[in-house]
Amino acid sequence: MSVVVPFRNEEKNIINCIKALLSQEYPSEKFEIIAVDDHSIDNSLNKLKEFLSDKNYPVKIIELKEKAGKKSA
């Protein structure tokens, strides 16, 4: 199962959102989280990368390259 989390300028919320998803009582080997950055201009992306840097969480980060918006996630 995949959980897609599109975000833009969610510096204050993105880590708590990911932590909440990771704390679910669902086997981590059976799901993945795909965090999709929609051109954040705050520190959201960097905070998320830092949070994930030394852990083996089932989280992938995708950075949208074109001005497509969260709907493209």
N, C-alpha and C positions, 0 to 999 in steps of 0.2 A: 504494500500500500504506500502511496506517496501523498504527502501533505505539502501543498504549495502555499508559501507565505510571501505574497508580493508586498514590498514595502518601499516607501519613499519618505525620507526625513522622519524616521521613527527612532531617532537616537535614544530617546527616553524610554522606549517601549520594546524594542526588538529583542534585547537579551531576555527580558522577562517572558516574552512570547515564546521564544525558543525553549527556555527552561521549562515553561509550563507544558509544552508539547513533549519534551524529553522525560518529564516526570510521570507521564501516563503509565498505567499498568498494562501496557501492550508490549510484547516482546520486541526489543530494539532490532533484532535481526529480521523482523518481518515488516518494517516500515522505514521510510526515509523522509527527511524533510528537505524540501527544495526552497531555499530563500532566494527570491528574485528582487534585486535592487533596481528600482525604476528611477535612475538618475538622481539619487540623493545628493543634496548639496551640504548636508550636515555631516556628522561623524558616524552615522548609522553603519555604513559598510565597514569602516575601520574597526568600530567597536565589535561588530559581529565577527570579523576575521580574527581579531585579538582573542575574543572569547573562545573561539574554536581552534586556535592555533596549536595548543598542546594537548588536545583531547581527541579521542577517537569516536566522536559522535556521528550518527548517521545523517549528517547535514551537508548538503551541497549548496554552493552559492553560485548564482548566475547573475551577471551584470548585463542589463539590457543595453545594447549598443546604439540602437536607433531610438528616436523619439516616438515610441509606440505606446507608452503608458502601461499601467498595471493590468489592463485587460489582456495584454499580450502574454502575460505570465501564464 
